[in-house]
């Protein structure tokens, strides 16, 4: 992400976060809070998505295996 976008998103996120938390800060601090929050939030969400992705992949593997066994049993029963 280009630095200018990180600063713009950081400013917007920091502004919203400081207003939600009723914290009055100057502009540089607001931007710093937003940028740091974006970096932390991005890491946390990527970690959750990775763990979720692994779990969903495992569930998909089990469902696929069950389907394969079912098809194999149906084919085996026709002989």
N, C-alpha and C positions, 0 to 999 in steps of 0.2 A: 504494500500500500504506500503510495507516495506520502511524503512527510506532510505536505499541505493538507491532504485529506485527513490524516491522523490528527492534525491540529484542529481542523474544523469539526470533526466528529468528537474530538476530545472536549472542545469548547462547548458544544451542544450537550454532550452527555454530562459534563461537569456542571453546567448550568442547571440542568434538570435535577441531577443528584443533589446539588447543594440546596435547591429550592425544596425538594421533597424532604430532605433531612433538616430543613430550616437552619442552614449554615450560611452565614454571610462572609464571603471571601472576596479578595481582589481578583481581577481577570487572570493574571498569570497562575495563581493558585487554583482557580477554577479549571483552567485548561490542564494543568498538571494532574489534578484529581481525575479529570475525564480521561486523559491519555493513559494514566496508570490503571484506572478502572477498566478501560477498554482492553489493555494488555492482559490484566488479570482475568477479566471476564472471558476473553477469547481463549485463554489457556484452559480455564475451567470447562467451558463449553466444548472445546475440542477433546478434552479428556473424557467428558461424559459421552460424547458422540463416539469416541473410539471404543470405550467400554461397552456402550450400547450396541455398536456395530459388531463387536466380537460376540456379544450375547445373541444378537439377532442372527448372526452367521451360524452360530451353534444350533439355534432353534431351526433354522433353515436346513442345516445338515441333517438333523434328526428327522424332520418332516420328509425330506427327500429320501432318506434311507427307508423310512416307513413305507413311502409310496413305492420304492423299488422292490421291497420285500413283498408288498401286496401284489404288484404286477407279476413278480416271479412266482408267487404261490398260485395265482390265477393261470399263468402259462403252464406251470408244472401240473396243475390239476387237469388240464385238457388232454394230456398224453395218455 
